[in-house]
């Protein structure tokens, strides 16, 4: 949850870029709702059955310490037209991007001149 707190603290920088941070959580809806209450400027989606994670190919087979499948920490930048412009998936599941690294990637891959039709 440290990462969520850091994203929340930097919400104004994301808002300046007209960006929305969406978190896909393996929690059930009740727990995801509680997480949403803690982080008002983020959007938390419950994905307990991992349907979204599977479709987005974010599951690492047998990667958990117990040999179970687990969600790989993945950052996906999607432009306003729904086109994936950048994807980051670390080789180690404990690695996370800092908010500053996410903002830098946004500035690089989602700048108006990178999107079809501009602005």
N, C-alpha and C positions, 0 to 999 in steps of 0.2 A: 504493500500500500504506500510505501515511500514514494514510488514513482508517480502514483496518482496525486499525492500531495504536492509534489514538485510541479506537475502539470497544472494543477489547480492554482498554485501560487503565481504561475506565469500566464494565467488566462487572458490578461489584458493584451499581451503580445500576440496571442492567437486571434483574439477578437479584432485587433488592428488589421489582420490579414484576412478577415472574414472567414476564418476557419473554425470548424467544429471538431472537437476531440471526441471520438467515439471509442469506448472501451468495450471489448467483448469479454465477458466474464463467464467462468464455468459455474458460477453460483446459480442457485434457483432464483425465481422471481422475487421472493421475499428478501433474500440476502442481497440481491442486486439492487433492490429498492433502498435498502439500508445504506449500501455503498453510495448510491445516487444522492441520498440525503446528506452524506458527508462531503460530497464533491459536486456542489451545485452547478459549476460551470462546465462539467463534463457530461457526456451522455453515456449511461451505463446500460448495456444490453445483456440480459440473461441468456446464456447459451449452455444450460446445464447438460443437455443431450448432445452438445457439440456439433449440431447440424451446420451452423454457420462456419464454425472452425473447420469442419470437414470440407465444405464447399470452397472455402478460401485456401484450402490446402495448408492449414496452420497446425495440423496434428503431426507430431513426431512419434513414429511407431516405437513402442517399448523404451521411450526415453526417460521415463520417470525413474527415481531411485528404486522403485519396486517393480520395474519392468513393464509398467502399464503405459499406454499411449498418453501423451500429454500435449497441451497446447504449447506451441513454440511462441515465445514472445516475438511478435511481428508488428512492424510499423508499416502501414500502407498509406501513401499519399494519393488521394483521388481528386481529380479536378472537378469543376462544377458541371462538366459534361459526363461525369461518371467514368472517366478514363483513368486507369491506374498509371500514374506518372513516376512512381518510385516505390520500391519495396525494400525493407531492411529486415533481415532475419539473422541474428547472430549465430555463430557456431556453438556458443555456450548458452544454455538456457538462463543462466543467471545474469547475463549481460543485458543491459537496457540502455537506450539512448537517453541523454539528458534533454531537458526541454530546449536548451540552446542548440543542441545538435538537430533536433526536430525542426526548430525554426530556421536553421541554416539550410536544411534540406528543402523546406517549403520555399524559401527565397530562391533557391536554385532551380527547383523542378516545377514549381507552381506559379512562377512569376507570370504576369500577363502575356509576355511575349512567348511563353512556352505553351499556352493554351490555344486551341483552335479558335479563331475569331477574336483573339485578344481579350483584354480586360475580362 
